[in-house]
Amino acid sequence: MRAVIFKEHGDIDRLIYTDVPEPKIGPDEALVRVRACALNHLDIWTREGMPGITIPLPHILGCDIAGEIEELGAGIKGMARGTRVVVAPGISCGTCRWCSSGWDSLCDEYKI
């Protein structure tokens, strides 16, 4: 598959458009065929490097994604191949008062 990656932090000249291996999914994961991907500030900050945050390199950019499910792990229920999806990069606890009220980005456990 084609992707924009960087192998070291820095300015825009660090970006490389290249072929990368197709990801292998686990039993509780889904593979999404990306049809659109937006640039967001998180991509810029990640490329530049954020103090105190280490990410594995090389890194594939893109966290605001739209596409369709290409493959499902054996443990995934209630979804089907070909379903159109939007990927939200945030992860929260799902049970606190913020998550329960639709404000998951305010969750104390929220991360990207």
Secondary structure as GFF3:
##gff-version 3
##sequence-region A 1 112
A	DSSP	beta_strand	2	6	.	.	.	ID=ss1
A	DSSP	three_ten_helix	12	14	.	.	.	ID=ss2
A	DSSP	beta_strand	15	19	.	.	.	ID=ss3
A	DSSP	beta_strand	30	38	.	.	.	ID=ss4
A	DSSP	alpha_helix	41	48	.	.	.	ID=ss5
A	DSSP	beta_strand	59	60	.	.	.	ID=ss6
A	DSSP	beta_strand	64	72	.	.	.	ID=ss7
A	DSSP	beta_strand	84	87	.	.	.	ID=ss8
A	DSSP	alpha_helix	97	100	.	.	.	ID=ss9
A	DSSP	three_ten_helix	104	106	.	.	.	ID=ss10
###
